[in-house]
Amino acid sequence: MAGPGAIMVSYFSDEFHYSDVEASTLFAFSAIGYVLFGLLTGTIIDRIGIKNSLVLGGVLGMFCSILIALAWSRGVLIFAVVVLLPLATSFVTPVIKIAQKRYTYGENKRISFMLAYLIYNFGVAFSFFYVDFIRYRFSEGVRFRSYSATAARVIFMSGAVSILLGSIVAACGLRDIMVDDKGTIKPFSMNSDITNEQSSQNEKIRKSWYKTFCEPNFVRFVVYSVIMFPLLKMFTHFDVTFPKASLRQLGPTVAFGSIKAINPIMIFLLQPYFSHWFRNLHKYKVITIGSVIAASSVFIFCAPPSYESWSAAFVFFTIGEMIFSHRVDDLATDFMPKGREGTYSTLMGIYLIVPGYIINSMSGWLLSTYCPLDGERHCQMMWFIIGLMACITPVLLVPLEKYLLGGERKVLQEVELEKTPGSYPVEEPPPIKLDETHDNDYSQVKVEN
């Protein structure tokens, strides 16, 4: 839904005459619905498995996309956006992270996360170009017998077809398995590869799930997620704020989809090189460096509006994203105990309800205040404010590093390779054992030749 997501808020305004604030508020309620439904789907995901969760979420997403495409009133649209869309997403988004953890082990985890990220961005790039193609090809809409549809409705309907195809692939091509620390593939069970003591503890916690909020691992997971939230919500501004702002600044023919496609294309072509260059640094340090570059790049949008300035902003943001983004989920999964990943992912969302609503709805306020459809515009000030919000992430990552990693940690020593330059590293530093109660000291990490 990356392509349709880029036009969703504009679709609310163009076809149903929502104001900027109303459209972004509707989008914000969809995000809140994702969190609320996640409270229900988290434990369901843990029990029904990855395959069934993806198939169920795909079917719900397909009906949601069809309903948005055929919506004939605000009521139908609200039901699809506030109910069906978050319900479908709550079965899909957390499962992708969980699958990456269960289907990998120490030696291939980093490369697996990177490859998944490349494939995702290839699909995103295609969807952005597809959106621009449909907007130009059917600028006057489509007519079939007595039914007519705008280009936006065509995009949502084709999105339903792509979701259906993905669901079929998940149903026919996935198995609920897990890979242990030695790379052995085995059928997944909630109690697989954990001790009897851990299994007993997990079962007790499921019966009293509210105790999860008091676990040290979960608290760290929440703090980490809240810190990353302002920067990661830049993708929301790229989907919600940027399309409307670009249309108002350069006119209705602006190819905002092609500009946004710079991001996934660069990632698809260059991500392996960036992963290789930063392979010897600890994942937390990689995330910090990338977030500084990505957050700083937002201020380039403060330049006079043009294809050149916007392209430069996306280029520099993408450089930062290629450094940090695929390691964000990698580090996040280290906080989750085996067999309870879905519960952790969904309960964490409770803490993001208020900031999520504020940031999502703020898009409409920023547009109506600084970049309105009619009247005097100060769009550069809008992007300056967005840039300040993005900078919250790197500003907090640095002082909270020791806490999030579980204790006192000295500067990581550089890991030397035993192979020739350009080869893969021997091994990354040991993963963070966040479910241990004692502090970890990473200053003694060594790689033996």
C-alpha positions in Angstrom: 0.0 0.0 0.0 3.0 2.3 -0.3 1.8 3.8 -3.6 -1.8 4.2 -2.6 -0.7 5.5 0.8 1.0 8.5 -1.0 -2.3 9.7 -2.4 -4.6 8.7 0.4 -4.9 12.0 2.3 -5.2 13.9 -1.0 -7.9 11.5 -2.0 -9.8 12.4 1.2 -9.7 16.0 0.3 -10.2 15.8 -3.5 -13.1 13.3 -3.5 -14.8 13.8 -0.2 -14.0 17.5 0.4 -12.2 17.0 3.7 -10.1 20.0 4.8 -6.4 19.5 5.5 -7.0 19.2 9.2 -10.0 16.8 8.8 -8.1 14.6 6.3 -5.0 14.3 8.5 -7.2 13.7 11.5 -8.9 10.8 9.8 -5.5 9.4 8.9 -4.5 9.8 12.6 -7.5 7.9 13.8 -6.5 5.1 11.4 -3.1 5.0 13.2 -4.8 4.9 16.6 -7.0 2.0 15.4 -3.9 0.1 14.5 -2.7 0.3 18.1 -6.0 -0.6 19.6 -6.5 -3.6 17.3 -3.0 -4.5 18.0 -3.8 -5.2 21.6 -6.1 -7.9 20.4 -4.1 -9.3 17.5 -0.7 -9.5 19.4 -1.5 -12.7 21.3 -3.5 -14.0 18.3 -0.4 -13.7 16.1 1.7 -15.6 18.6 -0.8 -18.5 18.5 -1.9 -18.7 14.9 1.6 -18.2 13.4 3.2 -16.1 10.7 1.5 -17.8 7.7 -2.1 -17.5 8.9 -1.5 -14.0 10.2 -0.3 -12.8 6.8 -3.1 -14.5 4.9 -5.8 -13.1 7.3 -4.3 -9.6 7.1 -4.0 -9.8 3.4 -7.7 -10.7 2.9 -8.8 -7.9 5.2 -6.5 -5.5 3.4 -7.9 -6.5 0.0 -11.4 -5.8 1.1 -10.3 -2.5 2.7 -8.7 -1.4 -0.6 -11.7 -2.4 -2.6 -14.0 -0.5 -0.2 -11.9 2.7 -0.4 -11.9 2.5 -4.2 -15.7 2.1 -4.4 -16.6 4.3 -1.4 -19.7 6.3 -2.2 -20.0 8.3 1.1 -17.9 9.5 4.0 -19.4 6.8 6.2 -18.1 4.0 4.0 -14.7 5.7 3.7 -14.4 6.1 7.5 -15.3 2.5 8.1 -12.7 1.3 5.6 -10.0 3.7 6.9 -10.6 3.6 10.7 -11.7 -0.1 11.0 -10.6 -2.3 8.2 -7.2 -0.7 7.3 -5.8 -0.7 10.9 -7.2 -4.2 11.5 -5.5 -5.6 8.4 -2.2 -3.7 9.2 -2.1 -5.1 12.8 -2.0 -8.6 11.3 0.8 -7.8 8.8 3.2 -5.2 10.0 4.4 -6.8 13.3 4.5 -10.2 11.6 7.1 -9.1 9.1 9.5 -8.2 11.9 8.7 -11.4 13.8 9.3 -13.5 10.6 12.7 -11.9 10.1 13.7 -12.9 13.6 12.3 -16.5 13.5 13.6 -17.3 10.0 17.2 -16.2 10.7 20.0 -16.9 13.1 23.2 -15.2 14.2 25.3 -15.8 11.1 22.8 -14.7 8.5 20.7 -12.3 10.5 22.3 -9.1 9.2 22.3 -10.1 5.6 18.7 -11.4 5.8 17.4 -8.1 7.2 19.3 -6.2 4.5 17.8 -8.4 1.7 14.3 -8.0 3.0 14.8 -4.3 3.1 16.0 -4.3 -0.5 13.0 -6.3 -1.8 10.6 -4.0 0.1 12.2 -0.9 -1.5 12.1 -2.4 -4.9 8.3 -2.8 -4.5 8.0 0.7 -3.1 9.9 2.3 -6.1 7.6 0.4 -8.5 4.5 1.6 -6.7 5.6 5.3 -6.8 6.2 5.2 -10.5 2.9 3.4 -11.0 1.1 6.1 -9.1 2.5 8.8 -11.3 1.8 6.7 -14.5 -1.9 6.3 -13.5 -2.2 9.9 -12.6 -1.0 11.0 -16.0 -2.5 8.2 -18.1 -6.0 8.7 -16.5 -5.9 12.3 -15.6 -9.5 12.7 -16.8 -10.6 9.5 -15.1 -11.8 6.2 -16.4 -15.3 5.3 -17.7 -16.7 1.8 -18.0 -20.3 1.7 -19.2 -22.2 3.8 -16.6 -19.5 3.7 -14.0 -16.7 6.4 -13.9 -13.7 6.4 -11.6 -10.9 8.9 -10.9 -7.2 7.9 -11.2 -7.0 7.6 -7.4 -9.8 5.0 -7.4 -8.0 3.0 -10.1 -4.9 3.0 -7.9 -6.7 1.7 -4.9 -8.5 -1.0 -6.9 -5.2 -2.2 -8.4 -3.7 -2.1 -4.9 -6.4 -4.7 -3.9 -5.2 -6.9 -6.7 -1.6 -6.7 -5.6 -2.6 -7.5 -2.0 -4.6 -10.6 -3.2 -1.5 -11.8 -5.0 0.6 -11.4 -1.9 -1.9 -13.3 0.2 -1.8 -16.2 -2.3 1.9 -16.3 -2.2 1.8 -16.3 1.7 -0.8 -19.1 1.7 1.1 -21.3 -0.7 4.8 -20.5 -0.1 5.2 -20.0 3.7 5.7 -22.5 6.5 5.6 -21.7 10.2 9.2 -22.6 11.1 12.0 -21.3 13.2 15.8 -21.4 12.9 17.8 -22.1 16.0 21.2 -20.7 16.9 23.0 -23.4 14.9 20.9 -22.8 11.7 18.7 -25.9 12.1 15.2 -25.5 10.7 12.4 -26.9 12.9 8.6 -26.4 13.1 7.7 -23.4 15.1 6.2 -23.8 18.5 5.7 -21.1 21.1 7.9 -23.1 23.5 10.5 -24.2 20.9 14.2 -23.5 21.7 13.5 -22.1 25.2 14.1 -23.6 28.6 11.3 -25.1 30.7 11.7 -22.2 33.1 11.3 -19.7 30.2 8.2 -21.6 28.9 6.6 -21.6 32.4 7.3 -17.9 32.7 5.8 -17.1 29.3 2.7 -19.0 30.1 2.2 -17.2 33.4 2.7 -13.8 31.7 0.1 -14.7 29.0 -2.4 -15.3 31.7 -1.6 -11.9 33.3 -0.4 -10.0 30.3 -0.5 -6.7 32.1 2.7 -7.6 33.9 4.5 -7.3 30.7 4.5 -3.5 31.3 6.8 -4.0 34.3 9.5 -6.1 32.6 12.8 -4.3 32.2 13.1 -5.6 28.6 9.8 -4.2 27.7 10.5 -0.8 29.3 13.7 -0.5 27.3 11.8 -1.5 24.2 9.3 1.2 24.7 11.9 3.9 25.4 13.8 2.8 22.2 10.6 2.9 20.1 9.5 6.3 21.4 13.0 7.7 20.7 13.0 6.4 17.1 9.3 7.5 16.5 9.9 11.2 15.5 12.4 10.3 12.8 10.5 7.3 11.5 7.4 9.4 11.2 9.2 11.3 8.5 7.9 8.6 6.2 4.4 9.7 7.2 5.2 13.3 6.3 6.6 12.1 2.9 3.3 10.3 2.3 0.9 12.8 3.8 2.5 16.2 3.8 4.9 16.2 0.8 2.4 15.3 -1.9 -0.1 18.0 -1.0 2.7 20.6 -0.5 4.3 19.8 -3.8 1.0 20.1 -5.7 0.4 23.5 -4.1 3.9 24.8 -4.9 4.6 23.4 -8.4 1.1 22.7 -9.7 -1.1 19.7 -10.4 1.3 18.1 -12.9 4.2 17.7 -10.4 5.5 14.2 -10.4 5.8 13.8 -6.6 5.8 10.0 -7.0 8.9 10.0 -9.1 10.6 12.3 -6.7 9.8 10.0 -3.8 11.0 7.1 -5.8 14.5 8.4 -5.5 14.5 7.0 -2.0 13.7 3.3 -2.7 15.8 3.3 -5.9 18.9 4.4 -4.1 18.3 1.9 -1.4 17.9 -0.9 -3.8 21.1 0.0 -5.7 23.3 1.1 -2.9 22.2 -0.6 0.3 24.6 -3.6 0.1 27.5 -1.2 -0.1 26.4 0.8 2.9 25.8 -2.4 4.9 29.3 -3.6 4.0 31.0 -0.3 4.9 29.3 -0.1 8.3 29.4 -3.8 9.1 32.0 -3.6 11.8 30.2 -1.0 13.9 27.8 -1.9 16.6 24.2 -1.7 15.4 23.4 1.1 18.0 26.2 3.3 16.7 25.1 2.7 13.1 21.6 3.8 14.0 22.9 6.9 15.7 25.1 8.0 12.8 22.3 7.4 10.2 19.7 9.2 12.2 21.9 12.3 12.5 22.3 12.4 8.7 18.6 11.7 8.0 17.3 14.2 10.4 19.6 16.9 9.2 18.5 16.4 5.6 15.0 17.5 6.3 16.1 21.1 6.5 17.0 21.0 2.7 13.3 21.2 2.1 13.6 24.8 3.5 15.2 25.8 0.2 13.0 27.3 -2.5 10.7 24.7 -4.0 12.1 22.9 -7.1 12.7 19.4 -8.4 16.4 20.0 -7.6 16.1 20.9 -4.0 13.5 18.2 -3.3 15.6 15.6 -5.0 18.7 16.7 -3.0 16.7 16.4 0.3 15.6 12.8 -0.6 19.1 11.9 -1.6 20.6 13.0 1.7 17.8 11.5 3.7 18.2 8.2 1.9 21.9 8.1 2.7 21.1 8.4 6.4 18.3 5.8 6.0 20.6 3.3 4.3 22.9 3.6 7.2 20.3 3.1 10.0 17.0 1.8 8.8 17.5 -1.9 8.4 19.3 -2.0 11.7 16.3 -0.4 13.6 14.2 -3.6 13.4 17.3 -5.7 14.0 17.9 -4.0 17.3 14.2 -3.9 18.2 13.9 -7.7 18.0 16.7 -8.1 20.5 14.4 -6.8 23.2 11.7 -9.4 22.5 11.7 -12.8 24.4 11.1 -15.9 22.2 7.5 -16.8 21.7 6.2 -13.4 22.9 7.3 -11.1 20.0 3.7 -10.3 18.9 2.7 -9.3 22.5 5.7 -7.1 22.8 5.1 -5.4 19.5 1.5 -4.6 20.1 1.6 -3.6 23.7 4.4 -1.1 22.9 1.9 0.6 20.6 0.0 1.9 23.6 2.7 4.3 24.3 2.6 5.6 20.7 -1.1 6.5 20.7 -0.7 10.1 21.8 2.5 11.0 19.9 1.2 9.2 16.9 -2.1 11.1 16.9 -0.2 14.4 17.4 2.3 13.9 14.6 -0.2 12.5 12.1 -2.8 15.2 12.7 -0.2 17.9 12.8 0.4 17.4 9.1 -3.0 18.9 8.4 -2.4 21.8 10.7 1.0 22.5 9.2 -0.4 22.5 5.7 -3.4 24.7 6.5 -1.2 27.1 8.4 2.0 27.4 6.4 1.1 25.9 3.0 -2.7 26.4 2.4 -4.5 25.7 -0.8 -5.3 29.3 -1.1 -3.6 32.4 0.3 -0.1 33.3 1.4 2.3 30.3 1.8 5.4 29.8 4.0 6.1 26.2 3.2 9.8 26.5 4.2 8.8 27.3 7.8 6.6 24.1 7.7 9.6 22.0 6.8 11.8 23.7 9.4 9.3 22.7 12.1 9.2 19.1 10.8 13.0 19.1 10.7 13.2 20.1 14.4 10.9 17.2 15.3 13.0 14.7 13.4 16.1 15.9 15.3 14.6 14.7 18.6 15.7 11.1 17.7 19.5 11.7 17.4 19.5 14.1 20.3 18.0 11.4 22.6 19.9 8.4 21.2 23.3 9.6 22.4 22.7 10.1 26.1 20.4 7.0 26.5 22.8 4.6 24.8 24.1 3.0 28.0 20.6 2.5 29.4 19.2 0.9 26.2 22.1 -1.4 25.8 21.6 -2.7 29.3 24.5 -1.1 31.3 27.8 0.6 31.3 29.5 0.2 27.9 32.8 1.6 26.8 33.5 2.7 23.2 33.4 -0.4 21.0 36.8 -1.6 19.7 37.1 -1.9 16.0 36.8 -5.4 14.7 39.6 -6.5 12.4 38.9 -8.8 9.5 41.0 -11.9 8.9 40.0 -11.9 5.2 41.1 -9.7 2.4 39.5 -6.2 1.9 36.0 -6.4 0.4 35.2 -9.7 2.0 32.5 -10.3 4.6 33.4 -9.9 8.2 34.2 -12.8 10.4 31.5 -12.0 12.9 29.5 -9.2 14.4 29.8 -8.4 18.1 27.7 -10.7 20.1 24.0 -9.8 20.2 22.6 -7.9 23.2 21.2 -10.3 25.7 18.5 -7.9 26.8 16.5 -10.5 28.7 19.3 -10.9 31.2 18.8 -9.1 34.5 22.5 -8.1 34.9 24.2 -5.4 33.0 26.3 -6.2 29.9 29.8 -4.8 29.3 30.8 -4.7 25.6 34.2 -3.3 26.1 35.7 -6.8 26.2 34.4 -7.9 22.8 37.1 -9.5 20.7 37.3 -11.4 17.5 39.9 -14.1 17.5 41.9 -14.8 14.4 
